[in-house]
């Protein structure tokens, strides 16, 4: 069985350099790292991860908890996390909580059992009592990406959800829409609550009201968008625009509206959120809010690495979002337009 000495001899470096390259690759040059990796591969060397973790008290593993592994939104975020983690010698374990707090707790337990060094959570459905101490500080290295907990000290990377949602409503109103409905996520979800607050704040600014029956509740899936659209589009006073809190629900609305013979965008404007790749390939192309998903992943991983190194970085990073206009939005029929002076 090949040893560190064998690798050092083949690569032409010291055993200490080999150890650094394998355990802490960020501490050696890229050329040295490549030589050591090639020598290790040539000799069939496999490091003993268990022994290393016992020696260094580090597993070099990060747990990423996502709420729904089938949701396309998370793939680019994980790509960004993997990009930074790999450069720093960490492996990434992705855990699908399936919107179940009990399952999320099991992944968090990996930190307590020293099988992981920290957690990146892409979901708010995590057991707060398991991660926050009496002083409101996190009990272990943790970063929340996409979501945030206002008033807490949990480090987070996210966009301004409230402002982004408000910008959508502002744009629809300036087009002349005033019968605006929305399909939100579940109650007590921080993202859903923040976006709904942005919607209602903007409506109030324009002295407009969103009736209760115009607020549908989905679960961020295509099916829920499809089903809630059925309810909204069968109202006697049908909305002229629907803002969905993610793209998948918006695409579900497009499907149901098309089946009902409602022309998009001539008779119904639709706006999504996230700018997943499929939003450009549905018909019509979806107007949506772009989130810098890969940058969110990269920034969250860098923040977690800073915490693991003992630093106290900025606990909250807010990244920019952008409203992208495509083919699902236009002013409503002239007889249904809001008369405003803009």
C-alpha positions as CSV (number, residue, x, y, z in Angstrom):
1,X,0.0,0.0,0.0
2,X,1.4,3.4,-1.0
3,X,2.4,5.8,1.7
4,X,3.0,9.6,2.0
5,X,6.7,8.9,1.7
6,X,6.1,7.1,-1.6
7,X,4.1,10.1,-3.0
8,X,6.8,12.5,-1.8
9,X,9.5,10.6,-3.6
10,X,7.5,10.4,-6.9
11,X,6.4,14.0,-6.8
12,X,9.8,15.3,-5.8
13,X,8.6,17.1,-2.7
14,X,8.8,16.7,1.1
15,X,6.4,14.5,3.1
16,X,5.3,17.6,4.9
17,X,4.3,19.2,1.6
18,X,2.4,16.0,0.6
19,X,0.5,16.2,3.9
20,X,-0.4,19.8,3.4
21,X,-1.4,19.2,-0.2
22,X,-3.8,16.4,0.8
23,X,-5.2,17.9,4.0
24,X,-5.0,21.6,3.3
25,X,-4.6,22.2,-0.5
26,X,-5.1,25.9,-0.1
27,X,-1.8,26.1,1.7
28,X,0.3,24.9,-1.4
29,X,0.6,26.3,-4.9
30,X,-1.6,24.9,-7.7
31,X,1.4,23.3,-9.4
32,X,2.5,21.5,-6.2
33,X,-1.0,20.4,-5.5
34,X,-1.3,19.0,-9.1
35,X,2.0,17.1,-8.8
36,X,1.0,15.5,-5.5
37,X,-2.5,14.6,-6.8
38,X,-1.0,13.0,-9.9
39,X,1.5,11.0,-7.8
40,X,-1.2,9.9,-5.4
41,X,-3.4,8.8,-8.3
42,X,-0.5,6.9,-10.0
43,X,0.3,5.1,-6.8
44,X,-3.3,4.4,-6.0
45,X,-3.1,6.2,-2.6
46,X,-6.3,6.6,-0.6
47,X,-6.1,8.7,2.5
48,X,-7.7,7.4,5.7
49,X,-10.3,10.0,6.2
50,X,-11.3,8.6,9.6
51,X,-7.8,8.7,11.0
52,X,-7.3,12.2,9.6
53,X,-10.4,13.5,11.2
54,X,-9.4,12.0,14.6
55,X,-6.0,13.6,14.3
56,X,-7.1,17.1,13.1
57,X,-10.6,17.2,14.6
58,X,-11.7,18.1,11.1
59,X,-13.8,16.0,8.7
60,X,-13.3,18.3,5.7
61,X,-17.0,17.8,5.0
62,X,-19.8,20.3,4.7
63,X,-23.5,19.4,4.9
64,X,-25.8,21.3,2.5
65,X,-29.5,21.0,3.5
66,X,-32.0,21.7,0.8
67,X,-35.8,21.6,1.1
68,X,-36.6,19.9,-2.2
69,X,-34.0,18.1,-4.3
70,X,-36.3,18.1,-7.3
71,X,-36.5,22.0,-7.4
72,X,-34.2,23.3,-10.2
73,X,-33.6,26.5,-8.3
74,X,-31.0,24.9,-6.1
75,X,-28.7,23.3,-8.7
76,X,-26.7,26.5,-9.5
77,X,-26.4,27.3,-5.8
78,X,-24.9,23.9,-5.1
79,X,-22.6,24.4,-8.1
80,X,-21.3,27.6,-6.5
81,X,-20.8,25.8,-3.1
82,X,-19.0,22.9,-4.8
83,X,-16.7,25.3,-6.7
84,X,-15.4,27.0,-3.6
85,X,-15.4,23.8,-1.4
86,X,-13.4,21.8,-3.9
87,X,-10.7,24.5,-4.1
88,X,-10.4,24.5,-0.3
89,X,-10.2,20.7,0.0
90,X,-13.7,20.2,1.3
91,X,-16.3,17.6,0.2
92,X,-20.0,18.4,0.1
93,X,-22.7,16.2,1.3
94,X,-26.2,17.3,0.0
95,X,-29.1,16.3,2.2
96,X,-32.7,16.6,1.0
97,X,-34.9,17.6,4.0
98,X,-38.0,17.2,1.8
99,X,-39.5,20.1,3.8
100,X,-39.4,17.9,6.9
101,X,-37.8,19.4,10.0
102,X,-37.1,15.9,11.5
103,X,-35.1,15.0,8.4
104,X,-33.2,18.3,8.6
105,X,-32.4,17.5,12.3
106,X,-30.7,14.3,11.2
107,X,-28.4,16.1,8.9
108,X,-27.5,18.6,11.5
109,X,-26.6,15.8,13.9
110,X,-23.7,15.0,11.6
111,X,-21.9,18.1,13.0
112,X,-22.5,17.0,16.5
113,X,-21.1,13.6,15.7
114,X,-18.0,15.2,14.1
115,X,-18.8,13.7,10.7
116,X,-19.2,17.2,9.3
117,X,-17.5,20.6,10.1
118,X,-20.4,22.9,9.4
119,X,-23.8,23.3,7.7
120,X,-25.1,25.4,4.8
121,X,-28.9,25.4,5.0
122,X,-30.9,26.4,1.9
123,X,-34.1,26.0,3.8
124,X,-35.8,27.8,6.8
125,X,-37.3,24.5,7.9
126,X,-34.5,23.7,10.4
127,X,-34.9,23.2,14.2
128,X,-34.0,26.6,15.6
129,X,-33.7,25.2,19.2
130,X,-31.0,22.8,17.9
131,X,-28.9,25.5,16.4
132,X,-29.3,28.6,18.6
133,X,-28.1,29.0,22.2
134,X,-29.6,31.1,25.0
135,X,-27.6,34.1,23.9
136,X,-29.0,33.8,20.3
137,X,-25.7,32.6,18.9
138,X,-25.3,29.6,16.6
139,X,-24.0,26.5,18.4
140,X,-21.8,25.3,15.5
141,X,-20.6,26.8,12.1
142,X,-23.8,27.5,10.2
143,X,-24.7,29.7,7.2
144,X,-28.2,30.1,5.8
145,X,-28.3,30.8,2.1
146,X,-31.3,32.3,0.2
147,X,-33.3,32.8,3.4
148,X,-32.6,34.8,6.5
149,X,-34.0,35.1,10.0
150,X,-34.6,38.8,10.8
151,X,-33.6,39.6,14.4
152,X,-31.3,36.6,14.7
153,X,-27.5,36.3,14.6
154,X,-27.5,33.4,12.1
155,X,-25.0,34.3,9.3
156,X,-26.8,34.5,5.9
157,X,-26.5,35.2,2.2
158,X,-29.6,36.4,0.4
159,X,-31.2,39.0,-1.8
160,X,-33.6,41.7,-0.5
161,X,-36.8,39.6,-0.8
162,X,-39.2,42.4,0.3
163,X,-37.7,45.0,-2.1
164,X,-37.6,42.6,-5.0
165,X,-41.3,41.6,-4.6
166,X,-42.2,45.3,-4.2
167,X,-40.4,46.0,-7.5
168,X,-42.5,43.4,-9.3
169,X,-45.8,45.0,-8.1
170,X,-44.5,48.5,-8.8
171,X,-43.8,47.5,-12.4
172,X,-47.2,45.8,-12.9
173,X,-49.0,48.9,-11.5
174,X,-47.0,51.2,-13.8
175,X,-48.2,49.0,-16.7
176,X,-51.8,49.8,-15.6
177,X,-52.6,46.6,-13.6
178,X,-54.5,47.0,-10.4
179,X,-56.3,43.7,-10.2
180,X,-53.1,41.9,-9.1
181,X,-53.1,38.5,-7.5
182,X,-50.2,36.5,-6.0
183,X,-49.4,32.9,-5.3
184,X,-47.3,32.8,-2.1
185,X,-45.6,30.0,-0.2
186,X,-46.6,28.5,3.1
187,X,-47.2,30.6,6.2
188,X,-44.3,31.2,8.6
189,X,-41.8,30.7,5.7
190,X,-39.4,33.7,6.0
191,X,-39.1,34.1,2.2
192,X,-42.8,34.0,1.7
193,X,-43.5,36.4,4.5
194,X,-40.9,38.9,3.2
195,X,-42.2,38.8,-0.4
196,X,-45.8,39.1,0.7
197,X,-44.9,42.1,2.9
198,X,-43.2,43.7,-0.2
199,X,-46.4,43.1,-2.3
200,X,-48.7,44.6,0.3
201,X,-46.5,47.6,1.1
202,X,-46.3,48.5,-2.6
203,X,-50.1,48.1,-3.1
204,X,-50.7,50.3,0.0
205,X,-48.3,52.9,-1.4
206,X,-50.5,53.2,-4.5
207,X,-53.6,53.1,-2.3
208,X,-54.7,49.8,-3.8
209,X,-56.0,46.7,-2.1
210,X,-55.3,43.0,-2.7
211,X,-58.5,41.1,-1.7
212,X,-58.0,38.0,0.4
213,X,-59.3,35.8,-2.5
214,X,-56.5,37.1,-4.6
215,X,-53.8,35.6,-2.3
216,X,-53.3,32.0,-3.2
217,X,-51.1,29.6,-1.2
218,X,-48.9,27.1,-3.0
219,X,-45.9,25.0,-2.1
220,X,-43.5,26.1,-4.9
221,X,-44.3,23.2,-7.2
222,X,-45.6,23.2,-10.7
223,X,-48.7,21.4,-9.6
224,X,-49.6,23.9,-6.8
225,X,-49.3,26.8,-9.3
226,X,-51.6,24.9,-11.7
227,X,-54.1,24.2,-9.0
228,X,-54.2,27.7,-7.5
229,X,-54.5,29.2,-10.9
230,X,-57.7,27.2,-11.4
231,X,-59.1,29.0,-8.3
232,X,-57.9,32.5,-9.2
233,X,-58.9,32.4,-12.9
234,X,-62.4,31.2,-12.1
235,X,-63.1,34.2,-9.8
236,X,-66.0,36.4,-11.0
237,X,-63.7,39.4,-10.9
238,X,-60.6,37.7,-12.4
239,X,-57.2,39.3,-11.9
240,X,-55.3,40.7,-14.9
241,X,-51.9,39.8,-13.4
242,X,-50.6,37.1,-11.2
243,X,-47.3,37.3,-9.3
244,X,-45.9,33.9,-8.3
245,X,-43.3,33.6,-5.6
246,X,-41.2,31.2,-7.8
247,X,-40.9,30.2,-11.4
248,X,-42.2,26.7,-11.1
249,X,-45.6,27.9,-9.8
250,X,-45.7,30.6,-12.5
251,X,-45.1,27.9,-15.2
252,X,-48.0,25.9,-13.7
253,X,-50.2,29.1,-14.0
254,X,-49.2,29.4,-17.7
255,X,-50.2,25.9,-18.3
256,X,-53.7,26.2,-16.7
257,X,-54.4,29.6,-18.2
258,X,-53.5,28.3,-21.7
259,X,-55.9,25.3,-21.1
260,X,-58.7,27.7,-20.2
261,X,-58.2,29.7,-23.4
262,X,-56.8,32.8,-21.6
263,X,-54.3,34.6,-23.8
264,X,-51.0,35.4,-22.2
265,X,-50.0,38.3,-21.9
266,X,-53.0,39.9,-23.7
267,X,-55.5,38.8,-21.1
268,X,-53.3,37.8,-18.2
269,X,-49.8,38.9,-17.2
270,X,-47.7,36.5,-15.2
271,X,-44.5,37.1,-13.2
272,X,-42.3,34.5,-11.6
273,X,-39.3,34.6,-9.3
274,X,-35.8,33.0,-9.5
275,X,-35.1,32.9,-13.2
276,X,-34.6,29.2,-13.5
277,X,-33.3,28.0,-16.9
278,X,-36.7,26.7,-18.0
279,X,-38.2,30.2,-17.6
280,X,-36.6,31.1,-20.9
281,X,-38.0,28.0,-22.7
282,X,-41.6,28.1,-21.7
283,X,-44.2,29.7,-24.0
284,X,-44.4,32.7,-23.7
285,X,-41.0,33.3,-22.1
286,X,-41.5,34.1,-18.4
287,X,-41.0,37.5,-16.9
288,X,-39.2,36.9,-13.6
289,X,-36.8,38.1,-10.9
290,X,-33.3,36.9,-11.4
291,X,-31.4,35.7,-8.3
292,X,-27.6,35.2,-8.7
293,X,-27.8,31.6,-7.7
294,X,-24.2,30.5,-8.2
295,X,-22.9,33.7,-6.6
296,X,-25.2,33.0,-3.6
297,X,-23.6,29.5,-3.3
298,X,-20.0,30.8,-3.7
299,X,-20.6,33.6,-1.1
300,X,-22.2,31.3,1.4
301,X,-19.4,28.8,1.2
302,X,-16.8,31.6,1.6
303,X,-18.7,32.9,4.6
304,X,-18.8,29.4,6.2
305,X,-15.0,28.9,5.5
306,X,-14.3,32.2,7.3
307,X,-16.3,31.1,10.3
308,X,-14.5,27.7,10.3
309,X,-11.2,29.6,10.3
310,X,-12.1,31.5,13.5
311,X,-12.9,34.8,11.8
312,X,-15.9,37.0,12.5
313,X,-17.0,38.1,9.1
314,X,-20.0,40.2,8.2
315,X,-22.9,38.0,9.4
316,X,-25.3,39.1,6.6
317,X,-24.6,39.4,2.9
318,X,-27.2,40.9,0.6
319,X,-26.7,40.4,-3.1
320,X,-28.5,42.2,-5.9
321,X,-31.5,40.8,-7.8
322,X,-32.9,41.9,-11.2
323,X,-36.4,42.0,-12.7
324,X,-36.2,40.6,-16.2
325,X,-39.1,41.4,-18.6
326,X,-40.0,38.7,-21.1
327,X,-43.1,37.7,-22.9
328,X,-45.6,37.1,-20.1
329,X,-46.3,40.7,-19.2
330,X,-47.9,43.7,-20.9
331,X,-50.5,46.4,-20.0
332,X,-54.0,45.0,-19.5
333,X,-56.8,45.7,-21.9
334,X,-57.4,49.5,-22.0
335,X,-60.8,49.2,-20.3
336,X,-59.2,47.5,-17.3
337,X,-56.2,49.7,-16.8
338,X,-55.5,51.8,-13.7
339,X,-55.5,55.5,-14.6
340,X,-52.3,56.8,-13.1
341,X,-50.0,59.7,-13.9
342,X,-46.4,58.4,-14.1
